[in-house]
Amino acid sequence: MLIIGNWKAYVENREEAKKIYGAAKRIAARTRGIKLVLAPPAPFLGLLAAGKRTKIAFAGQDISASVTGSATGEVVGSALFSAGASYVIIGHSERRARGESDTLIAEKVKRAVVHRLIPVLCIGEKERDEDARYLLEIRRQLDAVYTKLSSRERLEIVIAYEPVWAIGQRSQDAMHAEDLIEMMLYIRKVLGEYVPGKASQKTTILYGGSVDAENVRTLAKGSRVDGFLVGRASAEPETFSALVRALA
Ligand code: PGA
């Protein structure tokens, strides 16, 4: 099971960042079968990950699509890799809401692969409707990226399915496990069109959206997810440790 803690912009100082990292290291030392990845804001990524050889891996929260150095404010893949990241979150709904297009997201996935980072591609519908148009939205998001990738690049991707309506809500507002099963099957069916044979079944698919210590076991049980992308509950040492413990 893979758990990625997306700290977003919740963590604002280095002491807090170190505390969460410390808690994550302690819980990682005590649990088996769970891989922890932390996605701190960029300045703390370098601070925490530099030269460290621990069980915890690190992720960037975004990557620049730029291929030149004349890109003020952008963080390119080589810089993330050099700072200690091995994953990068791409196409998070909070970035899509700031104007990121499917085309840009596909470019970012390519940049990640070039720089040996595992792309965590976020997809998710804005709302659920009775006519199941949300399925078309998911298909559009997957098609837009997978059609642009080579067969090798397609094998590198981790998918994070995060229905936008479920992000940043209360525990009980997360997607229900039975609906999640349906979405897992659907995503794997679409992936089957792009990734040959058994490989599509092996793609890691995470769920994200108001996951916490209360609901994580129920969501994990029987829903066939391979892990979770956790926002708010990952940005605080106690809530993150409790969440990981709940799965162990
Ligand atoms: P949340 O965020 O756990 O706070 O809902 C998840 C995400 O946006 O990745």
Residues whose N, C-alpha, C, O or C-beta is under 5 A from the ligand:
A	BS01	PGA	N6 A166 I167 G168 Q169 G208 G209 S210 V211 L229 V230 G231 R232 A233
